[in-house]
């Protein structure tokens, strides 16, 4: 456009044809660049996009036990052992419910939250194995129901899975003792205990500002909005499961990308002027890649491959002047 302005300023030296050709050439270059950026966007985001579009169809498909056990093409004898194991597990789950537990389970069927959780997290054929919706006591990794039966809790929160419930109960008890005189419902003033956490976070991060939130979902959403406000950009690149954190997927302007995908790095470089931040959940992303390594050959070390990928992503964000957010909620980091 600078060249065109110069040509217009010295129009007597250029013919009208040259001016028209110059405008057409500049417009063509812009269209080609937009097409290139669009292709990079589709190339980086299409696998997660297709998966999300197909999710409703998969969720409503009533997969039989036979189909579930044969989904990976296992030999017939392996499929038979799987079917027998599922049947035994279903009988075991049913036998764990005592009379009081059955009564509560029947009553809690009228609670929409439980049905939503089962429908969202469990495939159709496994919903009969859903965890109990009530518990009266916890002990380490175990839950105790209304009939006194103990079951190993495999669906607890990320922090409880790391530390066990006893650790959290001790923390809550100690915290309640420290703020007993203040009470839990005072709005505004903070107890001095908050200063201990603040001091530790500042030392750990090397940063001046700290923000407290009630959940990981709220923290990630607030961090994304903070990046948008300060960069005056809207686009967010979220890798793997990071896009599912809280209301992040409902904010709009969030592109879901896959880890270890070079196309995502090219997209970041091409649209750096639009990207407010990049969000990655290290643990969940690593789990989704499986144990096949970067090349998927089953030989490479997946930990080393993903560590290298994170460093590459860190360098790419630094070059593009884009904030990188690491969602550490699933690592069990708690204060």
C-alpha positions in Angstrom: 0.0 0.0 0.0 3.0 2.3 0.6 4.1 1.6 -3.0 0.7 2.4 -4.3 0.5 5.7 -2.4 3.9 6.7 -3.9 2.7 5.8 -7.4 -0.5 7.9 -6.9 1.6 10.8 -5.7 3.7 10.7 -8.9 0.8 9.7 -11.1 2.2 11.6 -14.1 5.0 9.1 -14.4 2.8 6.0 -14.4 0.0 5.0 -16.8 -3.5 4.1 -15.6 -2.9 0.5 -16.6 0.1 0.3 -14.3 -2.0 1.6 -11.4 -4.8 -0.8 -12.0 -2.5 -3.7 -12.3 -0.7 -2.7 -9.1 -4.0 -2.5 -7.2 -5.1 -5.9 -8.6 -1.7 -7.4 -7.6 -1.9 -6.1 -4.0 -5.5 -7.4 -3.6 -4.4 -10.8 -5.0 -1.5 -10.9 -2.5 -3.9 -10.2 0.4 -6.4 -12.8 -0.8 -3.6 -15.4 -1.1 -2.4 -14.6 2.5 -5.9 -14.9 3.9 -6.4 -18.2 2.1 -3.0 -19.4 3.5 -4.1 -18.5 7.1 -7.5 -20.1 6.6 -5.8 -23.3 5.4 -3.4 -23.3 8.4 -6.4 -22.9 10.7 -8.3 -25.8 9.2 -5.2 -27.9 9.1 -4.5 -27.4 12.8 -8.0 -27.5 14.1 -9.8 -30.0 11.9 -9.2 -33.3 13.9 -10.7 -31.9 17.2 -13.4 -30.2 15.2 -14.5 -33.4 13.5 -14.4 -35.2 16.8 -16.7 -32.7 18.4 -19.1 -32.9 15.5 -19.3 -36.7 15.7 -19.6 -36.7 19.5 -23.5 -36.5 19.6 -23.8 -39.4 17.2 -21.4 -41.5 19.4 -23.2 -40.5 22.6 -26.6 -41.7 21.4 -25.3 -45.0 19.9 -26.4 -47.9 22.2 -23.3 -50.0 22.0 -23.9 -53.6 23.1 -21.4 -55.5 25.2 -20.4 -57.6 22.2 -19.6 -54.4 20.2 -17.8 -52.8 23.1 -15.5 -55.8 23.6 -14.7 -56.1 19.9 -14.1 -52.4 19.2 -10.4 -52.9 18.7 -10.6 -56.2 16.7 -9.4 -58.4 19.6 -9.3 -62.1 19.1 -12.6 -64.0 20.0 -11.2 -65.5 23.1 -10.1 -62.1 24.4 -13.6 -60.7 23.6 -15.2 -63.6 25.5 -13.0 -62.8 28.6 -14.0 -59.2 28.4 -17.7 -60.0 28.2 -17.4 -62.3 31.2 -15.5 -59.6 33.1 -18.1 -56.9 32.4 -20.9 -59.3 33.5 -19.0 -60.1 36.7 -18.3 -56.5 37.4 -22.0 -55.6 36.9 -23.1 -58.4 39.4 -20.4 -57.2 41.9 -21.6 -53.6 41.6 -25.2 -54.6 42.1 -24.3 -56.7 45.2 -22.6 -53.8 46.9 -25.9 -51.9 47.4 -27.6 -52.6 50.7 -31.3 -51.7 51.4 -30.5 -48.2 52.6 -28.2 -47.5 49.6 -30.9 -48.8 47.1 -33.4 -46.5 48.7 -31.1 -43.5 48.4 -30.1 -44.4 44.9 -33.7 -44.6 43.8 -34.4 -41.2 45.4 -31.4 -39.6 43.8 -32.5 -40.7 40.4 -34.7 -37.6 40.5 -31.6 -35.4 40.9 -30.6 -34.1 37.4 -26.9 -33.6 38.4 -26.2 -37.3 38.7 -27.9 -38.3 35.5 -25.9 -35.5 33.7 -22.6 -36.8 35.1 -23.4 -40.4 34.1 -24.5 -39.5 30.6 -21.5 -37.2 30.0 -18.7 -39.4 31.4 -19.9 -43.0 30.7 -20.7 -44.7 27.4 -24.2 -46.2 27.1 -23.1 -49.8 27.8 -21.2 -48.9 31.0 -23.8 -46.7 32.7 -25.1 -49.7 34.7 -21.7 -49.6 36.4 -21.9 -46.0 37.5 -20.5 -45.1 40.9 -22.8 -44.7 43.9 -24.3 -41.2 44.1 -24.0 -41.0 47.9 -21.5 -41.6 50.6 -21.4 -40.9 54.4 -17.7 -41.3 55.1 -14.3 -41.3 53.3 -11.1 -43.1 54.4 -8.0 -42.6 52.2 -9.0 -43.6 48.7 -12.2 -45.4 49.9 -15.8 -44.3 50.3 -18.3 -45.7 52.8 -22.0 -45.8 51.9 -25.1 -45.7 54.1 -24.9 -49.4 54.7 -21.3 -49.3 55.8 -19.9 -50.9 52.6 -16.5 -49.7 51.5 -15.6 -49.1 47.8 -12.5 -47.9 46.1 -13.2 -44.4 44.7 -11.9 -44.2 41.2 -13.8 -41.0 40.3 -12.6 -38.5 42.9 -11.3 -35.1 42.3 -7.7 -34.6 41.0 -6.4 -33.5 44.3 -8.0 -36.3 46.2 -6.6 -38.8 43.7 -3.1 -37.5 44.5 -3.3 -37.1 48.3 -6.3 -39.2 49.4 -9.2 -37.9 51.4 -7.6 -38.1 54.9 -5.1 -35.4 53.9 -7.9 -33.1 52.8 -10.0 -33.7 55.9 -7.0 -32.9 58.1 -6.3 -29.7 56.1 -10.0 -28.6 56.4 -10.0 -29.3 60.1 -6.8 -27.3 60.6 -8.2 -24.5 58.5 -11.4 -24.4 60.4 -9.5 -24.2 63.7 -7.5 -21.3 62.5 -10.5 -19.2 61.3 -13.0 -20.4 63.9 -13.2 -17.0 65.6 -13.7 -15.2 62.3 -16.2 -17.6 60.8 -16.5 -18.9 57.3 -19.0 -16.4 55.9 -17.3 -13.0 56.5 -17.3 -11.1 53.1 -14.5 -8.7 52.3 -11.8 -8.9 55.1 -9.3 -11.7 54.7 -7.9 -13.9 57.5 -4.0 -13.6 57.9 -3.8 -17.2 56.8 -4.4 -15.9 53.2 -1.1 -14.0 53.6 0.8 -17.2 54.1 -0.5 -18.6 50.8 0.1 -15.3 49.0 3.7 -15.2 50.2 4.4 -18.8 49.1 2.8 -18.3 45.7 4.9 -15.1 45.1 8.1 -16.9 46.0 7.2 -20.0 43.9 6.2 -18.0 40.8 8.5 -15.0 41.0 5.6 -12.8 40.2 4.1 -9.9 42.0 0.4 -10.5 41.4 -1.7 -13.4 42.8 -5.4 -14.1 42.2 -7.5 -16.6 44.3 -10.3 -18.6 42.7 -12.8 -21.2 43.9 -11.9 -23.8 41.2 -9.5 -24.6 38.4 -12.2 -23.8 35.9 -12.7 -20.3 37.2 -8.9 -19.7 37.4 -8.3 -20.7 33.8 -11.3 -18.7 32.5 -10.1 -15.7 34.4 -6.6 -16.0 33.1 -7.8 -16.2 29.5 -10.0 -13.2 30.0 -7.1 -11.3 31.5 -4.9 -12.1 28.5 -7.7 -10.9 26.1 -8.0 -7.7 28.0 -4.3 -6.9 28.1 -3.4 -8.0 24.6 -6.6 -6.6 22.9 -6.8 -9.9 21.0 -9.5 -12.5 21.0 -8.3 -15.8 19.6 -7.3 -18.6 22.0 -5.4 -21.7 21.0 -6.3 -24.5 23.5 -4.5 -27.8 23.2 -6.3 -31.1 23.9 -8.3 -31.3 27.1 -7.4 -27.7 28.1 -10.3 -26.6 25.8 -12.8 -28.5 28.0 -11.9 -26.7 31.3 -14.9 -25.1 32.8 -16.6 -22.5 30.5 -13.6 -22.0 28.2 -15.3 -23.7 25.3 -18.3 -21.4 25.7 -16.3 -18.2 25.6 -16.1 -18.1 21.8 -13.0 -17.6 19.8 -11.3 -20.8 21.1 -9.6 -23.1 18.6 -8.9 -26.6 19.8 -5.6 -28.0 18.6 -3.7 -31.2 19.1 -0.3 -31.6 20.9 2.7 -32.7 19.0 1.2 -31.2 15.8 3.5 -29.0 13.8 0.5 -27.5 12.0 -0.5 -25.9 15.3 2.9 -24.1 15.6 2.6 -22.8 12.0 -0.9 -21.6 12.9 0.4 -19.7 15.9 3.1 -18.0 13.9 0.7 -17.0 11.1 -2.0 -15.6 13.4 0.2 -14.3 16.2 -1.3 -10.8 15.9 -4.8 -12.3 16.7 -3.8 -14.8 19.5 -4.5 -13.6 23.0 -3.0 -16.7 24.7 -2.2 -20.4 24.3 -3.6 -22.8 26.9 -2.2 -26.3 27.5 -3.0 -29.0 30.2 0.3 -30.9 30.4 -1.0 -34.1 32.1 -4.2 -34.6 30.1 -2.5 -33.8 26.8 0.2 -36.4 27.6 -2.4 -39.0 28.5 -4.3 -38.4 25.2 -1.1 -39.0 23.2 -0.7 -42.4 24.7 2.5 -44.3 24.8 3.5 -44.2 21.2 5.9 -41.3 21.3 6.0 -38.5 18.8 6.1 -40.8 15.8 3.5 -43.2 17.2 5.9 -46.1 16.6 5.7 -47.4 20.1 9.4 -47.0 20.6 10.0 -43.4 21.4 9.8 -42.2 25.0 6.5 -40.4 25.3 7.6 -38.3 28.3 10.7 -37.1 26.5 8.7 -36.4 23.3 6.1 -34.4 25.1 8.7 -32.5 27.2 10.4 -31.5 24.0 7.1 -30.5 22.6 6.3 -28.2 25.5 9.7 -26.5 25.2 9.1 -26.0 21.5 5.7 -24.5 22.3 7.2 -22.3 24.9 9.8 -21.0 22.4 7.1 -20.4 19.7 5.0 -18.4 22.1 8.0 -16.3 23.2 8.9 -15.6 19.5 5.3 -14.6 18.8 4.9 -12.6 22.0 1.9 -14.7 23.0 1.2 -15.6 26.7 1.4 -19.4 27.4 -1.0 -20.6 30.2 -0.2 -24.0 31.8 -3.3 -25.4 33.4 -1.9 -27.4 36.3 -5.1 -28.3 38.0 -4.8 -32.0 37.1 -1.3 -32.2 38.5 -2.7 -32.1 42.0 -1.0 -28.8 42.8 -3.0 -27.5 45.8 -2.5 -25.0 48.6 
